[in-house]
Amino acid sequence: MKYNMVDLGGQYKKIKPEVDRAIQEVIENTSFINGAAVQKFQKSLGEYLNVKHVIPCGNGTDALQVSLMALGLKPGDEVITTSFTFIATAEVIALLQLTPVLVDVDPDTFNIDPVAIEKAITQKTRAIIPVHLFGQPADMHAILQIAKQHNLFIVEDNAQAIGADYTCPESGKTKKAGTFGDIGCTSFFPSKNLGAFGDGGAIFTNDDELASQMRVVVNHGMKVRYYHDYVGVNSRLDSMQAAVLDIKLRHLDEYASARQKAADFYSNAFANHPKIKTPFIAQGGTHVFHQYTLVLKDVDREGLMKHLAGKGIASAIYYPVPLHLQKAYLDPRYKEGDFPVTEALAKSVISLPIHTELTEEIQQEITDAFLEFVG
Ligand SMILES: *Cc1c(COP(=O)(O)O)cnc(C)c1O
């Protein structure tokens, strides 16, 4: 492909001297696990997010799992989440023998629908996992109100929206996505907005007790060395990844601006097209465009993707199968037709290359090729 979904090489070139130096430093001081770089990065990230505790871990999936473990949920407890997300969100619920309760999404933002959450609450509901999908915060104001009213935990899956802001319409206060609920989770998978050179993740919270519990869970359930009070896991961010991330964090706002600029270019090119719905940005939030996702109407999506690929342009479908129709998650509680918005989106969305290294020339080529097919 001439134009891939991401351009990690191009991004690296711009920060090569600082990143190379930081990696070399870790190699030389050999403190590969939980070294100074990890301590430094967790502090920097806490300051950036304005959150009290950051617990680094192995990846975004672990971050979600550790969160649910620390909340002390028991098998059979229900956790409400969206039917339109990456599998990890529901996977950890199922792995812990909790019951995933899926709900439909908003057709404009693709984020979990608060009205649907409210309808899904039962005596067994313990937590809600909103996902800030594609880089846009979910309707946290409504979700926080529901959680408060029903005494539920909120674990935000912020794997795609690190750096996005959200302003509470009532208080007028602006905070970072992922810092509204009891716990926020993120992923540093290389293609994420803050991507490492390997796997990584982090959990954030303002709750002292939850933070210390999560530090115990990620470290084999151990408070005092070799005394294990809980069944935990082994989930660590290594020092080399932390060193890279600490540098990339300084560029995160720039990266978000580059993504927003690229999104504007696409949205202008596709504006008012009868067959293309461009991303909707809800009031109160900023969108950091982890993905740039269009909804197509009466377009042969497969044909379009082939046409683009023929010109060396990558495109992708996030996500082709709603969670309730995934083979491993088939459940007699759900059937096709239960989540009409998610099901329609799965059939009609398409994502275009979006990253920090796009130029107007590249985007012109992409939009020309796109419109050549769509008409
Ligand atoms: C990437 C992602 C995860 C999982 O992160 P990993 O680091 O790959 O484990 C979880 N949820 C969402 C929404 C994601 O996009």
Ligand as a Chemical Component Dictionary entry (heavy atoms), coordinates in Angstrom:
data_LIG
# 
_chem_comp.id                   LIG 
_chem_comp.type                 NON-POLYMER 
_chem_comp.pdbx_formal_charge   0 
_chem_comp.three_letter_code    LIG 
# 
loop_
_chem_comp_atom.comp_id 
_chem_comp_atom.atom_id 
_chem_comp_atom.alt_atom_id 
_chem_comp_atom.type_symbol 
_chem_comp_atom.charge 
_chem_comp_atom.model_Cartn_x 
_chem_comp_atom.model_Cartn_y 
_chem_comp_atom.model_Cartn_z 
_chem_comp_atom.pdbx_ordinal 
LIG C1 C1 C 0 -7.054  -1.150 21.570 1  
LIG C2 C2 C 0 -8.265  -1.264 22.403 2  
LIG C3 C3 C 0 -8.298  -2.042 23.571 3  
LIG C4 C4 C 0 -7.212  -3.000 23.955 4  
LIG O1 O1 O 0 -5.943  -2.511 24.035 5  
LIG P1 P1 P 0 -4.687  -3.506 23.887 6  
LIG O2 O2 O 0 -3.556  -2.665 24.346 7  
LIG O3 O3 O 0 -4.605  -3.908 22.467 8  
LIG O4 O4 O 0 -4.934  -4.655 24.794 9  
LIG C5 C5 C 0 -9.434  -2.014 24.352 10 
LIG N1 N1 N 0 -10.504 -1.279 24.004 11 
LIG C6 C6 C 0 -10.523 -0.539 22.877 12 
LIG C7 C7 C 0 -11.739 0.260  22.562 13 
LIG C8 C8 C 0 -9.415  -0.515 22.031 14 
LIG O5 O5 O 0 -9.448  0.200  20.913 15 
# 
loop_
_chem_comp_bond.comp_id 
_chem_comp_bond.atom_id_1 
_chem_comp_bond.atom_id_2 
_chem_comp_bond.value_order 
_chem_comp_bond.pdbx_ordinal 
LIG C1 C2 SING 1  
LIG C2 C3 SING 2  
LIG C2 C8 DOUB 3  
LIG C3 C4 SING 4  
LIG C3 C5 DOUB 5  
LIG C4 O1 SING 6  
LIG O1 P1 SING 7  
LIG P1 O2 DOUB 8  
LIG P1 O3 SING 9  
LIG P1 O4 SING 10 
LIG C5 N1 SING 11 
LIG N1 C6 DOUB 12 
LIG C6 C7 SING 13 
LIG C6 C8 SING 14 
LIG C8 O5 SING 15 
# 
